[in-house]
């Protein structure tokens, strides 16, 4: 009888940041290690990664990290984990090569090289479990699901998947292997829930390729295509359509160039012709109707890059009259407002916008019918929907119940929840630390809620700075208070407000100087409190107030 624990550290009740821990007896297996790109309210944050505290405390038990595919939501946080813990990493050929792009770009993991290439035939024997893999269909080649054996049955993690019966061999699902795993007996299934609440059937990639070509071939001007850099299948479709439409392709973004180089070297991406891709300095050689610009943006996210191009700040490339902007990425619900803003900016710049989802439903994730097919193939005793916000997890739970899994055997987990099998049944058994860790530049985890709150206040109400110089020995103000404001009020029209604020600061400083219990912290806090009260009364705004008090020690000349 195995002691089993399943702990999600990300990927539940949120989009991205997939990371799940399975413990079999005293062995820990990490399934994926992804990051999440921040929403707009996380001002200045580059990425969000899982909390590794629990893993650091138990690092001697970790057998390795097992990756399902090469997207950022599956491998992006790997460099930060390897900085803390040196453990082996297992993945398919392309997944490992893409993971290396992340690790070599990060100084602390640059020298790491404990990678192990696996495929669908690989079985890795550990003392308490055997890890094996099965091929899945996703928007990137070499995607796999993961199987961990136990005395109670298999624990199956699907990773990102969908079923596409017309997929080319490189992307095909191994249905016979799925059936075999189900016959062996599945104790617990962790399954992708991203499209669980979207009943419309998903278009096959063959139909999507035709849609891309039909969109490109009739446009008479320049075309700018926005795509996610790591969606290699979509990149292939765009390159093929550009070749058939007699267009040359300009790649923008370092991410895209790196990923394409890796994919070509691994024979996972094919260039239809050797001269298809051109350099930036060759653009002027071609007429607009002969050009296609493939834009992926920073970290492979193209929407912000389109906004810069529409406003004329796009690294020498600007959207203009007659341009078609073709958006081939499907945004999350949280990004719909940003998408609408982007489309408006493109039209203002003279361009036209079309999206790949105008006529067909596009997704790299399984539809409800496909999710139920996976459930019927696996026939799990326990089911844990993952990879999605709460509403999609709940929709997936209902789908599982429809195929016969009782609700008592379905667990809607949150980050850090511990699912434990006690020999009789699976149950919730507490939580572990699993907060979001913010990455800002080279800082990892040094940005918390207080800093984000201050950034939010600065972005909304600005900053108000009061500077004065004092002499504590003479108990006098040496330099009258000077007021500076940024992002709060227009200075020229608010001289009375600033003058009155200076008087308030002067009065508070004088009162504190004659106090025998003078304290710097008390003085600064008094200035903050009084100015905050006054400014809110006058403007109904609350800027960040920064009192700067300097001390001068004046000496008489002999």
Number of C-alpha atoms within 10 A of each C-alpha: 11 17 15 22 22 24 22 26 28 32 30 27 19 20 20 23 28 30 29 24 22 21 21 21 16 15 19 23 20 21 23 29 29 25 28 24 20 15 13 11 11 17 16 14 18 17 22 24 29 26 22 19 14 13 17 14 9 12 18 13 15 21 16 18 24 24 29 29 29 27 24 23 24 27 28 27 25 24 24 21 20 18 15 15 15 15 17 16 21 22 25 24 20 23 24 22 19 21 25 21 17 18 24 15 11 16 11 14 20 16 10 16 13 10 19 13 14 21 17 18 9 13 14 12 12 11 9 16 20 14 19 20 26 23 25 28 27 27 22 24 25 25 32 29 24 21 21 24 21 20 13 17 18 24 25 26 23 22 26 27 28 24 24 21 13 12 15 12 9 14 22 20 23 14 15 11 15 17 15 12 20 21 12 12 17 24 21 24 24 20 24 25 31 30 24 26 17 14 10 12 15 22 15 18 22 14 12 21 17 12 17 20 19 13 16 22 16 10 14 13 17 23 27 22 25 24 25 24 27 24 21 22 17 21 24 18 19 22 24 20 22 24 21 13 19 15 24 22 25 18 19 20 18 15 20 25 14 14 21 22 13 17 20 12 12 13 10 17 19 16 14 15 11 8 10 16 18 15 11 13 7 9 17 9 9 11 11 16 19 18 23 28 22 24 26 26 23 16 17 21 20 22 25 16 22 29 22 19 21 24 16 15 14 16 10 8 15 18 28 19 15 17 23 25 24 20 24 22 20 18 14 10 9 11 14 12 10 16 20 10 13 20 22 16 19 25 18 15 19 14 21 19 16 15 18 17 17 9 10 16 15 19 21 22 22 27 23 23 15 19 23 19 15 24 20 15 19 23 23 24 18 20 28 25 26 34 27 23 16 19 15 23 28 21 19 29 23 17 19 26 17 12 13 11 19 15 14 11 18 23 19 16 20 19 23 22 20 21 21 19 18 14 11 7 10 20 16 14 13 10 13 16 14 19 15 19 18 24 21 16 10 10 11 14 14 11 14 11 10 9 12 16 14 16 17 15 16 19 15 15 17 20 20 24 17 22 17 20 18 21 16 15 11 12 15 14 18 17 14 14 24 17 17 14 17 15 14 19 19 10 15 8 9 10 12 11 15 21 13 14 22 19 13 16 26 19 12 15 24 15 13 18 20 13 11 7 8 13 11 10 8 12 19 19 14 17 23 20 11 14 23 19 14 17 18 12 11 9 11 12 17 21 25 22 20 16 21 14 16 12 13 14 10 10 6 4 4 3
